[in-house]
Amino acid sequence: MAVEAVQIAVPTSSADGLELHPVAANDAFTVRLHTSLETVRPLWLRLQESGICTGHQRYAWVEAIVARLMPEGAEPLIVEVNDAATGACRMLVPLMRRRAFHHRVVEWLSCGVCDYSAPLLADTTPWTAHSARAAWAAVRSVLPRADRFHITGIPREIQGVANPLALLAEARDSIHSTFGLAIDGEAETLLKRVCRPSFVKEFNKDWRRLERIGSVELVEAANPAEVEKIFGELVRMRLARFRELARFDLLTQETVVDFYRDAAIRGLADGSVRVFGLRVGEALIAVQYLMVHQGTVHALMIAMDQSVAPNVSAGLAIMGRLMVWAREQGLGYFDLSVGSQSYKGNLGAKGSVLVELCHGFTMRGSAASTAINFRSRTEAFVRSNPRLLKAAQGTMRGVRRLRGGCREGGPEQ
């Protein structure tokens, strides 16, 4: 099987204004580049429903990314990969190209709101290192020029099927892992069966403490007004916590807040995006933002307010209750997202290291990739060293206080 791809058409516009796309082929695959979501929408929706993908690659989610979050001058690059022999679609690869520090980079169509970089697969047909290499060669042949690739958050599998991007020789382990656990059987006994005994004991103890304060209820935002209210509490809680930890959070950007709020409101129609709160009496003590797709719950964002019950882990309380809710809905997997926080292991979740494709094609691109890799490894080293992490957080808190002191009463930036 040859892996070199030959371009057999060039991008132009037809006389009637319809966009024509570059097409390339090798012995195994033909590919077509789409620079507009509209041209690929029917195929995308079909793969979303009958194929295999994560919730982060749902059409509505990506459509909102393009509409709300793509930086000025960036362009979507969605590559349709088809079987050369049968013409059947094998996958869609959603990428984008943008300018960064005087060079151009091709990355996943994510803009920071997709935990996973995974193509939409047409079916469960296995991928091998050989077929993945041939498909990737064809994909690269239709992409516009760039100085480097920077694709992170690549899961090794998509719903149990090998992710072709993770099979590439250029792929390497990243510093990030994802965690999740299968949920099955009776919902009433779920926590006892799938979680560690230490978590179950602590969860039951915390729940009794909450019940002594007042009535405890898991509430779901069921209309736009409730989304506004509960999601607004998530933003408030999360930003307060991240300022305390001197950590950056995307929710400091109003465009990102608008993106998540709008996605939750649109998700009311089909249940693809859900916002839950854990209420004790009249107070919300925790909020969880979820995405639901193909039997999987993606736990995207969580926030807590410890002021009502300081001796209770409100985050674990809502997480445990939502696992039971998910099983009651017939869902089979609870994805705890990216990050190696200790509570995930306590829940009984299993981890998997994500991989990345980060390399340069030009001198400028290679220099940028080297610098980014060094920064990532340094950050990982600091976070793994408690003393260094504490010192870095103290420094950042001091910087933020100095910034905030210039605007009395104003929000911290």
TIVEX-614648 format. One record per residue (C-alpha): x, y, z. Coordinates in pm, 1 decimal, decimal comma, always signed. Layout:
# residues N
@x=X; y=Y; z=Z
...
***
This chain:
# residues 413
@x=+0,0; y=+0,0; z=+0,0
@x=+148,7; y=+336,0; z=-100,9
@x=+129,6; y=+615,9; z=+149,8
@x=+221,5; y=+903,4; z=-78,7
@x=-84,6; y=+1104,1; z=-179,4
@x=-127,6; y=+1287,9; z=-507,6
@x=-353,4; y=+1591,8; z=-533,3
@x=-590,0; y=+1549,4; z=-827,4
@x=-785,9; y=+1873,3; z=-800,5
@x=-721,3; y=+2224,8; z=-674,8
@x=-949,3; y=+2454,6; z=-472,3
@x=-1138,4; y=+2701,3; z=-690,1
@x=-1487,2; y=+2846,2; z=-718,0
@x=-1729,7; y=+2737,2; z=-985,8
@x=-1925,1; y=+2972,8; z=-1208,2
@x=-2239,1; y=+2934,9; z=-995,0
@x=-2051,0; y=+3027,2; z=-679,1
@x=-2033,2; y=+2679,2; z=-528,8
@x=-1709,8; y=+2596,9; z=-351,8
@x=-1491,6; y=+2324,6; z=-502,2
@x=-1251,5; y=+2142,0; z=-273,6
@x=-905,6; y=+1996,4; z=-322,8
@x=-911,7; y=+1620,9; z=-363,0
@x=-621,1; y=+1380,7; z=-323,0
@x=-574,8; y=+1006,1; z=-342,2
@x=-337,0; y=+720,4; z=-273,7
@x=-379,1; y=+345,4; z=-309,2
@x=-596,4; y=+322,2; z=+2,4
@x=-783,8; y=+651,0; z=+46,9
@x=-925,5; y=+950,3; z=-129,8
@x=-971,2; y=+1270,1; z=+66,3
@x=-1161,2; y=+1594,5; z=+18,5
@x=-1099,0; y=+1919,4; z=+202,1
@x=-1396,4; y=+2122,9; z=+326,3
@x=-1339,0; y=+2480,1; z=+439,8
@x=-1701,8; y=+2531,6; z=+537,0
@x=-1913,0; y=+2334,3; z=+782,4
@x=-2215,3; y=+2369,4; z=+556,7
@x=-2064,8; y=+2161,6; z=+275,6
@x=-1995,2; y=+1871,0; z=+509,4
@x=-2299,9; y=+1903,8; z=+736,4
@x=-2510,1; y=+1609,1; z=+601,4
@x=-2215,9; y=+1369,9; z=+620,9
@x=-2114,2; y=+1498,9; z=+965,9
@x=-2464,7; y=+1448,6; z=+1106,6
@x=-2481,0; y=+1098,3; z=+960,9
@x=-2150,4; y=+995,1; z=+1118,7
@x=-2253,4; y=+1158,7; z=+1445,1
@x=-2564,1; y=+941,2; z=+1463,0
@x=-2459,4; y=+613,3; z=+1301,5
@x=-2081,7; y=+626,8; z=+1332,5
@x=-1848,2; y=+671,3; z=+1628,9
@x=-1740,9; y=+998,1; z=+1786,2
@x=-1709,6; y=+1171,5; z=+2120,3
@x=-1952,2; y=+1436,5; z=+2240,3
@x=-1683,4; y=+1695,8; z=+2173,1
@x=-1722,7; y=+1632,8; z=+1801,0
@x=-2100,0; y=+1681,1; z=+1784,5
@x=-2191,3; y=+1908,6; z=+1493,8
@x=-2375,6; y=+2164,4; z=+1707,5
@x=-2076,6; y=+2193,1; z=+1943,6
@x=-1827,0; y=+2246,5; z=+1661,5
@x=-2060,8; y=+2478,7; z=+1473,0
@x=-2069,7; y=+2703,3; z=+1780,4
@x=-1689,1; y=+2692,3; z=+1804,0
@x=-1661,7; y=+2822,0; z=+1448,3
@x=-1926,2; y=+3086,6; z=+1504,2
@x=-1812,0; y=+3212,2; z=+1846,0
@x=-1455,3; y=+3115,7; z=+1930,1
@x=-1236,1; y=+3094,3; z=+1621,5
@x=-973,9; y=+3371,2; z=+1621,9
@x=-973,5; y=+3632,3; z=+1349,4
@x=-813,9; y=+3502,4; z=+1032,6
@x=-843,6; y=+3135,9; z=+1131,4
@x=-1004,6; y=+2889,0; z=+892,4
@x=-1173,2; y=+2551,9; z=+947,7
@x=-1021,7; y=+2257,4; z=+761,1
@x=-1245,4; y=+1949,0; z=+769,2
@x=-1098,8; y=+1655,8; z=+580,4
@x=-1329,0; y=+1383,1; z=+450,2
@x=-1145,0; y=+1050,9; z=+421,3
@x=-1297,1; y=+787,3; z=+190,3
@x=-1205,5; y=+432,1; z=+98,5
@x=-1035,0; y=+441,6; z=-242,1
@x=-1184,1; y=+109,5; z=-353,1
@x=-1546,8; y=+153,8; z=-244,8
@x=-1582,1; y=+530,9; z=-212,0
@x=-1736,9; y=+486,2; z=+132,6
@x=-1652,0; y=+743,4; z=+395,4
@x=-1412,9; y=+620,5; z=+665,3
@x=-1381,3; y=+931,8; z=+881,2
@x=-1393,4; y=+1310,0; z=+915,4
@x=-1096,0; y=+1497,2; z=+1059,4
@x=-1191,1; y=+1846,5; z=+1191,4
@x=-887,8; y=+2077,1; z=+1192,3
@x=-822,7; y=+2449,6; z=+1172,2
@x=-536,7; y=+2675,3; z=+1067,8
@x=-452,7; y=+2997,4; z=+1248,2
@x=-170,3; y=+3245,8; z=+1281,3
@x=+40,9; y=+3230,4; z=+1596,3
@x=+354,8; y=+3437,2; z=+1665,4
@x=+431,8; y=+3512,5; z=+1300,1
@x=+378,0; y=+3160,1; z=+1177,5
@x=+85,3; y=+2934,5; z=+1086,7
@x=-20,1; y=+2632,3; z=+1287,3
@x=-266,7; y=+2353,2; z=+1208,2
@x=-446,2; y=+2227,0; z=+1517,5
@x=-766,8; y=+2055,8; z=+1619,4
@x=-1091,9; y=+2246,0; z=+1569,5
@x=-1131,9; y=+2301,9; z=+1942,2
@x=-1036,9; y=+2654,5; z=+2057,6
@x=-993,6; y=+2517,2; z=+2408,6
@x=-1344,4; y=+2373,2; z=+2459,6
@x=-1287,1; y=+2015,4; z=+2336,7
@x=-1121,2; y=+1777,1; z=+2580,5
@x=-1052,0; y=+1525,4; z=+2305,1
@x=-912,5; y=+1540,4; z=+1953,0
@x=-1078,9; y=+1246,4; z=+1784,7
@x=-1203,6; y=+1206,6; z=+1427,4
@x=-1557,7; y=+1099,9; z=+1353,0
@x=-1533,0; y=+736,5; z=+1243,6
@x=-1785,8; y=+586,4; z=+1004,6
@x=-1799,2; y=+247,3; z=+1178,5
@x=-1606,9; y=-1,9; z=+1392,4
@x=-1377,3; y=-116,1; z=+1110,7
@x=-1035,2; y=-158,1; z=+1277,2
@x=-753,0; y=+83,7; z=+1203,9
@x=-393,2; y=-29,4; z=+1192,5
@x=-70,0; y=+167,8; z=+1203,9
@x=-36,6; y=+109,1; z=+828,9
@x=-386,8; y=+226,7; z=+734,8
@x=-360,8; y=+521,9; z=+973,3
@x=-33,2; y=+629,1; z=+810,7
@x=-186,1; y=+609,2; z=+461,8
@x=-493,5; y=+807,2; z=+568,5
@x=-281,2; y=+1074,0; z=+740,7
@x=-58,4; y=+1110,7; z=+433,0
@x=-368,2; y=+1174,9; z=+223,1
@x=-504,9; y=+1422,7; z=+480,3
@x=-181,6; y=+1620,4; z=+488,9
@x=-165,7; y=+1640,3; z=+110,2
@x=-479,5; y=+1857,9; z=+89,9
@x=-405,5; y=+2088,1; z=+382,5
@x=-278,3; y=+2439,6; z=+313,0
@x=+76,9; y=+2526,9; z=+404,3
@x=+163,5; y=+2559,2; z=+771,0
@x=+475,6; y=+2583,0; z=+985,3
@x=+373,3; y=+2318,5; z=+1235,7
@x=+107,9; y=+2079,8; z=+1365,8
@x=-8,4; y=+2111,6; z=+1725,7
@x=-276,4; y=+1851,8; z=+1801,9
@x=-316,3; y=+1760,8; z=+2168,2
@x=-570,2; y=+1560,8; z=+2369,9
@x=-573,0; y=+1259,9; z=+2136,6
@x=-741,1; y=+959,1; z=+2304,8
@x=-605,4; y=+617,6; z=+2218,2
@x=-954,1; y=+482,5; z=+2151,7
@x=-1292,7; y=+617,5; z=+2044,5
@x=-1575,0; y=+407,8; z=+2190,2
@x=-1343,7; y=+106,7; z=+2196,2
@x=-1207,8; y=+157,1; z=+1841,5
@x=-841,8; y=+248,9; z=+1793,4
@x=-800,5; y=+618,2; z=+1715,8
@x=-601,1; y=+635,9; z=+1388,9
@x=-427,6; y=+956,8; z=+1502,5
@x=-290,1; y=+775,6; z=+1807,6
@x=-144,7; y=+502,0; z=+1582,8
@x=+80,1; y=+738,5; z=+1389,1
@x=+455,3; y=+703,7; z=+1436,8
@x=+480,1; y=+1078,5; z=+1507,8
@x=+234,9; y=+1054,3; z=+1799,8
@x=+386,5; y=+1066,1; z=+2146,2
@x=+260,7; y=+1046,4; z=+2500,8
@x=+152,9; y=+1380,4; z=+2643,4
@x=+170,2; y=+1498,0; z=+3005,9
@x=-208,6; y=+1465,7; z=+3034,9
@x=-435,0; y=+1172,3; z=+3117,9
@x=-807,7; y=+1115,9; z=+3099,4
@x=-1013,9; y=+919,3; z=+3351,0
@x=-1348,1; y=+743,8; z=+3342,5
@x=-1536,9; y=+435,9; z=+3454,2
@x=-1793,9; y=+200,7; z=+3311,8
@x=-2130,9; y=+210,0; z=+3486,9
@x=-2365,2; y=-85,8; z=+3457,2
@x=-2619,8; y=-289,0; z=+3651,5
@x=-2877,0; y=-154,8; z=+3896,5
@x=-2856,8; y=+218,2; z=+3964,4
@x=-2942,0; y=+175,5; z=+4334,5
@x=-2627,3; y=-26,5; z=+4401,4
@x=-2400,4; y=+142,1; z=+4146,0
@x=-2168,9; y=+331,1; z=+4380,5
@x=-2115,2; y=+30,6; z=+4603,4
@x=-2029,4; y=-188,7; z=+4304,1
@x=-1806,2; y=+37,0; z=+4090,6
@x=-1646,1; y=+281,9; z=+4334,8
@x=-1383,5; y=+224,0; z=+4597,4
@x=-1515,9; y=+145,0; z=+4947,1
@x=-1341,8; y=+454,3; z=+5088,0
@x=-1536,1; y=+678,8; z=+4848,8
@x=-1868,7; y=+511,0; z=+4924,1
@x=-1811,2; y=+550,3; z=+5297,2
@x=-1722,6; y=+919,0; z=+5262,4
@x=-2010,3; y=+984,5; z=+5020,9
@x=-2267,9; y=+835,3; z=+5257,8
@x=-2122,2; y=+1027,4; z=+5552,2
@x=-2129,8; y=+1357,4; z=+5360,4
@x=-2485,1; y=+1296,5; z=+5239,6
@x=-2605,2; y=+1246,6; z=+5597,8
@x=-2429,8; y=+1569,4; z=+5699,0
@x=-2605,5; y=+1756,3; z=+5419,3
@x=-2943,7; y=+1614,6; z=+5519,3
@x=-2890,4; y=+1747,6; z=+5870,7
@x=-2855,2; y=+2098,0; z=+5722,8
@x=-3169,1; y=+2079,5; z=+5509,4
@x=-3340,4; y=+1894,3; z=+5226,2
@x=-3092,6; y=+1773,8; z=+4962,1
@x=-3196,6; y=+1773,0; z=+4597,6
@x=-3028,3; y=+1720,1; z=+4261,3
@x=-3183,4; y=+1981,3; z=+4031,2
@x=-3149,7; y=+2003,2; z=+3653,7
@x=-3184,5; y=+2322,8; z=+3451,1
@x=-3499,4; y=+2255,9; z=+3247,7
@x=-3548,3; y=+2588,3; z=+3068,9
@x=-3334,7; y=+2884,8; z=+2955,0
@x=-3400,1; y=+3084,4; z=+3272,8
@x=-3282,1; y=+2795,5; z=+3490,8
@x=-2974,4; y=+2749,1; z=+3270,6
@x=-2891,2; y=+3116,2; z=+3318,8
@x=-2928,9; y=+3087,6; z=+3694,9
@x=-2750,8; y=+2758,8; z=+3762,2
@x=-2475,8; y=+2811,2; z=+3504,4
@x=-2423,5; y=+3160,8; z=+3641,1
@x=-2356,7; y=+3004,3; z=+3981,8
@x=-2104,9; y=+2767,3; z=+3823,8
@x=-1914,5; y=+3060,2; z=+3674,6
@x=-1917,9; y=+3249,3; z=+4005,5
@x=-1799,8; y=+2950,3; z=+4210,0
@x=-1537,3; y=+2842,4; z=+3960,5
@x=-1375,8; y=+3181,5; z=+3912,4
@x=-1360,9; y=+3238,9; z=+4287,9
@x=-1189,0; y=+2903,7; z=+4335,9
@x=-941,9; y=+2950,5; z=+4050,7
@x=-846,5; y=+3297,8; z=+4174,3
@x=-776,1; y=+3141,6; z=+4513,1
@x=-551,7; y=+2880,3; z=+4349,0
@x=-388,7; y=+3140,1; z=+4119,5
@x=-483,5; y=+2932,0; z=+3816,5
@x=-607,3; y=+3044,8; z=+3477,6
@x=-955,6; y=+2940,6; z=+3368,2
@x=-1116,1; y=+2984,6; z=+3027,0
@x=-1427,8; y=+3119,9; z=+3196,9
@x=-1245,8; y=+3447,5; z=+3253,0
@x=-1320,1; y=+3508,0; z=+2883,0
@x=-1672,6; y=+3633,6; z=+2821,7
@x=-1684,9; y=+3473,1; z=+2476,3
@x=-1620,5; y=+3132,0; z=+2634,2
@x=-1886,8; y=+3190,8; z=+2901,1
@x=-2132,5; y=+3282,0; z=+2625,5
@x=-2034,6; y=+2968,3; z=+2431,6
@x=-2105,3; y=+2732,6; z=+2721,4
@x=-2425,4; y=+2911,3; z=+2821,6
@x=-2559,5; y=+2902,5; z=+2464,1
@x=-2463,4; y=+2534,7; z=+2424,5
@x=-2655,9; y=+2447,3; z=+2741,1
@x=-2962,4; y=+2637,4; z=+2624,0
@x=-2953,4; y=+2471,1; z=+2280,5
@x=-2891,1; y=+2135,0; z=+2447,6
@x=-3229,3; y=+2156,5; z=+2621,9
@x=-3391,6; y=+2041,9; z=+2297,6
@x=-3219,6; y=+1702,1; z=+2275,9
@x=-3053,8; y=+1657,8; z=+2615,6
@x=-2703,6; y=+1665,4; z=+2467,5
@x=-2586,1; y=+1928,9; z=+2717,1
@x=-2711,9; y=+1932,3; z=+3077,7
@x=-2652,2; y=+2157,5; z=+3378,0
@x=-2716,2; y=+2017,3; z=+3727,8
@x=-2699,1; y=+2171,5; z=+4070,5
@x=-2689,6; y=+2013,8; z=+4415,6
@x=-2920,1; y=+2213,7; z=+4636,9
@x=-2928,5; y=+2202,7; z=+5016,9
@x=-3230,9; y=+2389,5; z=+5143,9
@x=-3236,1; y=+2697,2; z=+4920,3
@x=-2860,6; y=+2710,8; z=+4851,1
@x=-2669,2; y=+2561,0; z=+4558,8
@x=-2349,2; y=+2407,3; z=+4690,5
@x=-2220,9; y=+2247,3; z=+4367,2
@x=-2286,7; y=+2269,7; z=+3993,8
@x=-2189,9; y=+2021,5; z=+3721,0
@x=-2192,9; y=+2087,1; z=+3344,3
@x=-2236,1; y=+1767,9; z=+3140,6
@x=-2240,3; y=+1653,6; z=+2781,1
@x=-2421,9; y=+1330,8; z=+2684,0
@x=-2350,0; y=+1135,5; z=+2364,5
@x=-2364,1; y=+772,5; z=+2253,5
@x=-2415,5; y=+630,1; z=+2600,3
@x=-2138,4; y=+840,1; z=+2755,0
@x=-2160,9; y=+1121,3; z=+3008,9
@x=-1879,8; y=+1373,8; z=+2970,2
@x=-1834,6; y=+1563,5; z=+3298,0
@x=-1693,9; y=+1886,8; z=+3157,1
@x=-1697,0; y=+2143,2; z=+3439,4
@x=-1765,6; y=+2132,6; z=+3810,5
@x=-1773,6; y=+2408,0; z=+4072,5
@x=-1841,1; y=+2410,2; z=+4446,5
@x=-1929,8; y=+2655,9; z=+4722,3
@x=-1805,2; y=+2527,9; z=+5057,6
@x=-1958,5; y=+2809,3; z=+5264,6
@x=-2285,7; y=+2624,1; z=+5335,2
@x=-2124,8; y=+2294,1; z=+5436,4
@x=-1750,4; y=+2344,0; z=+5491,7
@x=-1701,4; y=+1991,8; z=+5631,1
@x=-1852,9; y=+1825,4; z=+5322,2
@x=-1699,2; y=+1753,0; z=+4982,4
@x=-1976,9; y=+1905,4; z=+4773,7
@x=-1801,4; y=+1812,4; z=+4449,2
@x=-1787,7; y=+1442,6; z=+4529,5
@x=-2145,6; y=+1453,4; z=+4654,3
@x=-2283,5; y=+1584,2; z=+4325,1
@x=-2051,9; y=+1357,5; z=+4126,3
@x=-2169,9; y=+1045,2; z=+4303,5
@x=-2534,0; y=+1144,9; z=+4270,5
@x=-2489,6; y=+1214,9; z=+3897,9
@x=-2334,3; y=+873,7; z=+3840,5
@x=-2651,7; y=+720,5; z=+3980,2
@x=-2862,4; y=+953,6; z=+3763,6
@x=-2662,4; y=+853,4; z=+3454,1
@x=-2723,7; y=+485,4; z=+3519,6
@x=-3094,3; y=+555,3; z=+3573,7
@x=-3094,9; y=+701,6; z=+3220,8
@x=-2940,7; y=+381,7; z=+3082,8
@x=-2601,0; y=+540,9; z=+3014,5
@x=-2295,4; y=+316,8; z=+3030,9
@x=-1982,4; y=+526,1; z=+3076,5
@x=-1896,4; y=+822,3; z=+3300,0
@x=-1609,6; y=+1026,1; z=+3157,8
@x=-1430,8; y=+1233,5; z=+3422,2
@x=-1237,9; y=+1429,1; z=+3159,8
@x=-873,6; y=+1532,3; z=+3152,6
@x=-664,3; y=+1577,8; z=+3466,6
@x=-505,1; y=+1355,6; z=+3730,1
@x=-687,2; y=+1487,2; z=+4037,6
@x=-680,4; y=+1238,6; z=+4323,7
@x=-1058,8; y=+1220,0; z=+4360,1
@x=-1083,6; y=+1039,8; z=+4025,7
@x=-880,2; y=+749,7; z=+4154,6
@x=-1084,0; y=+746,4; z=+4474,6
@x=-1397,0; y=+707,8; z=+4265,2
@x=-1245,8; y=+400,5; z=+4104,3
@x=-1190,1; y=+558,2; z=+3762,4
@x=-924,6; y=+420,6; z=+3529,8
@x=-676,1; y=+651,3; z=+3359,0
@x=-537,7; y=+659,2; z=+3007,6
@x=-252,4; y=+877,6; z=+2885,3
@x=-348,6; y=+1107,5; z=+2598,1
@x=-113,1; y=+1147,2; z=+2304,0
@x=-23,4; y=+1442,7; z=+2084,1
@x=+106,4; y=+1534,9; z=+1739,8
@x=+330,0; y=+1838,0; z=+1788,8
@x=+606,7; y=+1897,2; z=+1536,6
@x=+732,0; y=+2164,3; z=+1300,8
@x=+783,0; y=+2167,6; z=+923,9
@x=+980,5; y=+2490,2; z=+899,5
@x=+1259,0; y=+2634,9; z=+1113,1
@x=+1016,0; y=+2877,8; z=+1272,1
@x=+759,2; y=+2605,5; z=+1336,2
@x=+1018,3; y=+2370,8; z=+1485,8
@x=+1140,3; y=+2644,0; z=+1721,0
@x=+785,5; y=+2712,7; z=+1836,8
@x=+714,9; y=+2341,2; z=+1894,5
@x=+1034,6; y=+2304,7; z=+2097,4
@x=+946,2; y=+2604,8; z=+2315,2
@x=+589,9; y=+2482,9; z=+2374,2
@x=+710,6; y=+2133,0; z=+2464,7
@x=+965,4; y=+2277,1; z=+2711,1
@x=+698,1; y=+2490,8; z=+2875,9
@x=+461,4; y=+2194,5; z=+2908,0
@x=+725,3; y=+1970,7; z=+3062,1
@x=+829,0; y=+2245,9; z=+3303,0
@x=+467,8; y=+2296,7; z=+3410,5
@x=+427,7; y=+1922,0; z=+3465,1
@x=+744,5; y=+1914,5; z=+3676,5
@x=+628,2; y=+2206,9; z=+3891,4
@x=+285,7; y=+2052,0; z=+3946,0
@x=+443,9; y=+1722,7; z=+4050,3
@x=+656,1; y=+1899,7; z=+4314,4
@x=+436,8; y=+2027,8; z=+4602,4
@x=+691,6; y=+2283,4; z=+4724,4
@x=+749,7; y=+2432,7; z=+4381,0
@x=+375,9; y=+2435,5; z=+4311,5
@x=+301,8; y=+2614,7; z=+4638,6
@x=+570,1; y=+2874,1; z=+4568,7
@x=+444,0; y=+2932,5; z=+4212,7
@x=+85,2; y=+2969,8; z=+4330,5
@x=+193,6; y=+3218,0; z=+4598,7
@x=+375,7; y=+3424,6; z=+4338,1
@x=+73,2; y=+3426,8; z=+4107,8
@x=-157,9; y=+3528,5; z=+4391,0
@x=+71,4; y=+3820,2; z=+4467,6
@x=+71,0; y=+3928,9; z=+4103,7
@x=-308,2; y=+3910,2; z=+4088,1
@x=-343,1; y=+4114,4; z=+4407,6
@x=-115,8; y=+4383,4; z=+4262,9
@x=-325,0; y=+4395,3; z=+3946,1
@x=-651,1; y=+4405,3; z=+4138,8
@x=-525,5; y=+4682,6; z=+4369,6
@x=-521,4; y=+4927,9; z=+4080,8
@x=-902,1; y=+4906,1; z=+4048,6
@x=-1069,1; y=+4919,7; z=+4385,4
@x=-1376,0; y=+4700,1; z=+4387,2
@x=-1309,7; y=+4574,1; z=+4035,5
@x=-1288,1; y=+4207,5; z=+3931,6
@x=-953,1; y=+4035,6; z=+3931,0
@x=-815,6; y=+3971,8; z=+3585,3
***
